[in-house]
Amino acid sequence: MPLVVYTLWRVLIFVVLLPVLWLVGARDVLWLLLAVLLTFLISIVALRPQRDRASAWLAERAAARTQRRAEGTDDPDAEAEDAEADGL
């Protein structure tokens, strides 16, 4: 799942930035806000391929859901039963 990979990368960047900013001297609320802001900026630049894959994956899921609804085959209970029967 590309969305999970992208989210994990963002969390990893945030977790790495926290001690770095602490060592630099950022403390209290500034420390967390700066970490969030820098995580956002770094992810925009560095995680573009992962973000594009996650967006494409979400778009494919939305298109498939729309198609199933249009065909009248969108039954969440049936999907859950099928997933359970397949061992997922």
N, C-alpha and C positions, 0 to 999 in steps of 0.2 A: 504494500500500500504506500504509494508515494506521499500521501498526506502525513502518514505517521513518520516517515523518514524526514520530511521537511520539519515537522514539529520537533522531532528529537534533535535535529541539528540546531534549531533555534534555542532549545533548552540548554544544549551543551554550550553554545556560545555564551548564554547568560550565566551559566554556572562557572565558566572559566573567567568571565569578566568580574564577577563579584570579588574574589580574592585579589585580583590584580588591582582593582580600584581601591580596595581596602589598604593594600600596601602603598599605593600612591598617596593616600591620605584622605580620600573621600570618606566621609562618615555620615551616620544618621540617615535621614530621608534623602539627602543628596546622593548618597551612595547607591541606593536602590533606583532612584529616578535616572541617574546617569547610566547605570547598567542596562536599564530597560531601553533608554534612548539609543545607546551604542549598539545594543543587540539588534534593534530595529534597523539602524543604518547599515550595520555589517551584513545583515541578512538580505537587505535589498541588493547589495552589490555582490556578495559572495555566494548567495544561495539561489541565484536566478534559475539555473537549470532545474534544481529540485522544485522550486516554486512553479515553474512552467509544467513540469510533469504532474505535480499535484493538481494544478488547474485543469489540465487535460483529462486527468482521471475523474475529477469531479464533473466535468462537462459530459464525459461519456456516460457516467452513471445517471446524470439528469436526463440525458437524451434517451437512454434505455428505459428509464422510468416513465417518461412521457410517451414513448412508443408503446409500452405495455398498457398504459392507461387508455391510449387511443384504441388499442386492440381489444380492450376489455379483459385482459389477462392479468391485471395487477391485483392479486389477492395476497395480502401480507401473511395471512394464516397459512395459505398453501406454500408460500415460499419458506416459512419457518418449518413446516412439516417436511418439505423436501430437503432442507439443510440438515435437519435432524436425522432423516433417513440416510443421507449421504455421509453421516458421521462428522459433520462440521460442527 
